[in-house]
Amino acid sequence: MAESPCKTLLVEAKHAGERLDRYLAAECPGISRSQLKQLIEAGDVTVEAKAAKPSHKLRGGERVMLTVPPPEAPALVPEDIPLKVLYEDADLLVLDKPAEMVVHLGAGVKQGTLVNALLHHCKDLSGIGGVARPGIVHRLDKGTSGLLVVAKNDRAHQGLSSQFQSRRVAKTYLAFVWGRPRDASGKIDVPLGRSERDRKRIASHGRKLRPAVTRYRVLKRWPAMALLELKPETGRTHQLRVHLAELGNPIVGDPTYGRRHLKASELSPELTAILQETTFQLLHAWRLSFEHPVTGKVMSFEAPMRAEMETFQKLLEKSP
């Protein structure tokens, strides 16, 4: 595993009165606020060589040291799971994630994840993602297939995270949706947050909403549905799935936001049969573009729709 990176910061006078956690969030863009909070509470952040609370008020002039521990090997077991790697070098790899694969461990998921496969494939991964998420810079929901970039060291992780946070990573998705959007293209600007009724769901109503923007373009239309190109400008959890449901055109096959009763008059028997067996949303991360975090070179990738979605489109093209 990677060595523990240490970072020493000298607090400038202009930051006097600022909370420690907010100061670190601005100075360490490659680490999320929740991860910073965990590091502070674990004693991995010191102010003048003394452990401090997240709410500690800075005076200016102090030395703050941040130590990011590497992932703990016993927490995860490498598994020999095949990966579809499209590109790999010493700093990162880009892969095409299958729809059925979960990215990292979570509630009820203890094995068979992308992280388990990565630990077998790569002998050294970035530790910034934490014990359960080494190398993970961004994620795709279970059921969403397509392009994912993984950091193999902490320098790459920090560089890629900075690009995601500053919205310099270009992501394009393909999705089959119910109905036919009224406009050929548009912008969905609807803040999102955790549902207060069900913490597993994301909603557009509640107290802690965060800005969320998605641009869409209709590529093809059929009587009961359409194929959309989606470009998220933000990266909120379940953003595309919730935004399209808000638009009135939920993603076909979405088990959380897009289920609906099929009508025999809307689809052919072949399409109806496929949808009754579909357990994943028909959403695919199609294109991905970013700057290499070490060389600065612009890198662009494209992954064709998974076989299930291609078959679905062929049947739609044949339907009356």
C-alpha positions in Angstrom: 0.0 0.0 0.0 1.0 3.6 -0.4 3.0 5.4 2.3 1.1 7.9 4.5 1.5 11.3 3.0 2.1 14.2 5.4 1.3 17.8 4.7 2.4 20.8 6.8 0.6 24.1 6.4 1.5 27.5 7.8 -1.7 29.4 8.6 -1.7 32.8 7.1 -3.0 35.8 9.2 -6.0 36.2 6.9 -7.4 32.9 8.1 -7.5 34.0 11.8 -10.9 33.1 13.3 -11.6 30.4 10.7 -12.6 26.9 11.8 -9.9 24.2 11.3 -12.2 21.9 9.2 -13.2 24.7 6.9 -9.6 25.9 6.5 -8.4 22.4 5.6 -11.3 21.9 3.1 -10.1 24.9 1.2 -6.4 24.0 1.5 -6.8 20.3 0.7 -9.2 20.1 -2.3 -8.3 16.4 -2.9 -9.9 15.3 0.4 -13.6 15.5 1.1 -15.0 17.3 4.2 -16.3 14.1 5.7 -12.8 12.5 5.3 -11.2 15.5 6.8 -13.5 15.3 9.8 -12.6 11.7 10.3 -8.9 12.5 10.1 -9.3 15.3 12.7 -11.3 13.2 15.1 -8.7 10.3 14.7 -5.9 12.7 15.8 -4.3 12.7 12.3 -4.5 16.5 12.2 -2.5 18.6 14.7 -2.2 22.3 15.3 1.2 23.2 16.8 1.8 19.5 17.4 -1.5 19.1 19.4 -4.6 17.3 18.4 -7.6 19.7 17.7 -11.3 19.5 17.2 -12.9 20.3 13.8 -14.4 23.5 15.3 -11.0 24.7 16.6 -10.6 28.4 15.7 -7.3 29.3 14.1 -5.3 32.4 15.2 -3.0 32.7 12.3 0.7 31.8 12.3 0.2 28.2 13.5 1.6 25.1 11.9 -1.0 22.5 10.9 0.1 19.0 10.1 -2.2 16.6 8.2 -1.3 12.9 8.0 -3.4 10.7 5.7 -3.1 7.0 6.7 -2.8 4.4 3.9 -5.7 2.0 3.5 -5.6 -0.8 6.1 -5.0 -4.1 4.3 -7.1 -6.3 6.6 -10.2 -4.2 5.8 -10.4 -5.4 2.2 -9.6 -8.6 0.5 -8.2 -8.5 -3.1 -10.4 -10.6 -5.4 -9.5 -11.9 -8.9 -12.4 -10.2 -10.7 -11.9 -9.4 -14.4 -11.7 -5.7 -15.2 -12.2 -4.0 -18.6 -9.3 -1.6 -18.5 -9.2 0.9 -21.3 -6.0 2.7 -20.2 -3.4 2.3 -17.5 -0.1 4.0 -16.6 1.9 4.5 -13.3 -0.6 7.1 -12.0 -4.1 6.1 -13.0 -6.3 3.7 -14.9 -9.6 4.1 -16.8 -12.0 1.3 -16.9 -15.5 0.4 -18.2 -17.5 -0.7 -15.2 -20.2 -3.3 -15.7 -23.7 -2.4 -14.5 -23.9 -5.1 -11.9 -20.7 -4.1 -10.0 -20.7 -2.0 -6.9 -17.8 0.4 -6.6 -16.9 0.0 -2.9 -18.0 -1.7 0.3 -21.2 -0.5 1.9 -24.2 -1.6 3.8 -24.8 -5.2 3.0 -21.9 -5.3 0.5 -18.8 -7.0 1.8 -17.2 -8.5 -1.3 -17.2 -8.5 -5.1 -16.8 -4.7 -5.4 -14.6 -2.7 -7.8 -12.3 -1.9 -5.0 -11.8 -5.7 -4.3 -10.9 -6.2 -8.0 -8.6 -3.1 -8.0 -6.6 -4.4 -5.0 -5.9 -7.6 -7.0 -5.1 -5.7 -10.2 -3.0 -2.9 -8.6 -0.4 -3.5 -5.9 -0.4 0.1 -4.8 -3.4 2.4 -4.6 -4.0 5.9 -3.4 -4.9 6.0 0.3 -6.7 9.3 0.3 -10.0 7.7 -0.4 -9.9 6.0 3.0 -9.8 2.4 4.2 -12.9 1.3 2.2 -12.3 3.4 -0.9 -8.6 3.3 -1.9 -8.1 5.0 -5.3 -11.7 5.9 -5.8 -12.0 9.5 -7.0 -15.6 9.4 -8.2 -18.2 6.6 -8.5 -21.0 5.2 -10.5 -24.2 3.8 -9.0 -24.8 0.1 -9.1 -26.8 -0.4 -12.3 -24.9 2.4 -14.1 -22.2 1.1 -16.5 -19.4 2.9 -18.1 -16.2 5.0 -17.7 -14.5 5.4 -14.4 -11.0 6.8 -13.6 -9.1 5.4 -10.6 -6.0 7.0 -9.0 -3.1 4.7 -8.3 -1.2 7.1 -6.0 -1.9 10.1 -3.8 -0.5 12.7 -6.2 -2.9 11.5 -8.9 -5.8 11.3 -6.5 -5.3 14.9 -5.4 -5.0 16.2 -9.0 -8.1 14.3 -10.2 -10.1 15.3 -7.2 -9.3 18.9 -7.7 -10.5 18.7 -11.3 -13.8 17.1 -10.3 -14.3 19.7 -7.6 -13.6 22.6 -10.0 -15.8 21.0 -12.6 -13.0 20.6 -15.2 -13.8 16.9 -15.9 -16.2 16.5 -18.8 -18.7 13.6 -18.4 -21.3 12.5 -20.9 -23.9 9.8 -20.3 -26.5 8.0 -22.4 -29.9 7.1 -21.0 -33.2 5.7 -22.2 -36.1 7.5 -20.5 -39.8 7.1 -20.3 -41.8 9.5 -22.5 -40.6 12.2 -24.9 -39.1 15.4 -23.4 -40.9 18.4 -24.8 -37.7 20.3 -25.7 -34.9 18.9 -27.9 -32.4 20.1 -25.4 -32.4 21.8 -22.0 -31.0 22.5 -18.6 -32.3 21.0 -15.4 -31.3 23.2 -12.5 -32.8 21.6 -9.4 -31.0 21.5 -6.0 -30.8 18.0 -4.4 -30.3 16.5 -1.0 -31.0 13.5 1.1 -34.7 12.8 1.5 -35.9 13.4 5.1 -38.4 10.6 4.7 -36.0 8.0 3.3 -32.2 8.5 3.8 -31.5 6.1 0.9 -33.2 8.4 -1.6 -32.2 11.7 -3.0 -34.9 14.4 -3.3 -35.4 18.0 -4.5 -37.1 19.0 -1.3 -35.7 19.2 2.2 -33.4 21.4 4.3 -29.9 20.5 3.2 -30.2 21.0 -0.6 -27.1 21.5 -2.7 -26.9 23.0 -6.2 -27.3 20.4 -9.0 -27.3 21.1 -12.8 -27.7 18.7 -15.7 -27.8 19.5 -19.4 -29.6 17.1 -21.7 -30.1 16.6 -25.5 -32.6 14.3 -27.1 -30.8 11.9 -29.6 -33.7 9.8 -30.6 -37.4 9.6 -30.0 -39.9 6.6 -30.0 -43.6 6.6 -29.1 -43.1 5.6 -25.5 -39.5 6.8 -24.7 -36.4 8.6 -25.9 -32.6 8.3 -25.8 -30.9 11.2 -24.2 -27.4 12.6 -24.0 -26.7 13.9 -20.5 -23.9 16.2 -19.3 -23.9 16.8 -15.5 -22.3 20.0 -14.4 -22.3 18.9 -10.8 -21.8 15.5 -9.3 -24.5 14.9 -6.7 -25.5 11.4 -5.6 -28.2 10.0 -8.0 -28.2 13.4 -9.8 -29.1 12.2 -13.3 -31.7 9.7 -12.0 -33.5 12.2 -9.8 -33.3 15.1 -12.3 -34.8 13.1 -15.1 -37.6 11.9 -12.8 -38.2 15.6 -11.9 -38.3 16.4 -15.7 -41.1 13.8 -15.9 -39.0 11.4 -17.9 -37.5 8.9 -15.4 -34.8 6.5 -16.6 -36.1 3.2 -17.9 -35.4 0.4 -15.5 -34.5 2.6 -12.5 -35.5 0.5 -9.5 -35.7 3.6 -7.2 -36.9 6.6 -9.3 -38.2 5.1 -12.5 -40.5 2.2 -12.0 -43.8 2.3 -13.7 -46.5 -0.1 -14.9 -46.1 -1.2 -18.5 -49.0 -1.0 -20.9 -49.2 -3.6 -23.6 -50.2 -0.8 -26.1 -47.0 1.1 -25.5 -44.3 -1.5 -26.2 -43.8 -4.6 -28.2 -43.9 -8.0 -26.4 -40.1 -8.3 -26.8 -39.5 -5.0 -25.2 -42.0 -5.7 -22.4 -40.3 -9.0 -21.7 -36.8 -7.4 -21.5 -38.0 -4.6 -19.1 -39.7 -7.1 -16.8 -36.3 -8.8 -16.4 -34.3 -5.6 -16.2 -33.0 -4.9 -12.7 -30.7 -1.9 -13.5 -31.4 1.5 -14.9 -30.5 2.0 -18.6 -27.9 4.6 -17.9 -24.3 4.5 -19.2 -21.2 6.7 -18.6 -20.3 7.1 -22.3 -17.6 9.7 -22.5 -15.0 11.0 -20.1 -12.3 13.8 -20.5 -9.8 15.2 -18.0 -6.2 16.4 -17.7 -3.7 13.8 -16.7 -2.9 14.8 -13.1 0.9 14.4 -13.6 1.6 15.2 -17.3 -1.2 17.7 -17.8 -2.1 16.0 -21.1 -5.8 16.1 -22.0 -7.2 12.6 -22.1 -10.5 11.5 -23.6 -12.2 8.2 -23.6 -15.4 6.6 -24.9 -17.1 3.3 -24.0 -19.9 2.0 -26.2 -23.3 1.2 -24.6 -23.4 -2.1 -22.8 -24.9 -5.0 -24.7 -28.2 -4.9 -22.8 -28.8 -1.2 -23.9 -27.7 -1.9 -27.5 -30.2 -4.8 -27.7 -32.9 -2.6 -26.2 -32.2 0.1 -28.8 -32.3 -2.4 -31.7 -35.7 -3.6 -30.6 -37.0 0.0 -30.3 -35.8 0.7 -33.8 -37.8 -2.3 -35.0 -40.9 -1.5 -33.1 -43.8 0.2 -34.9 
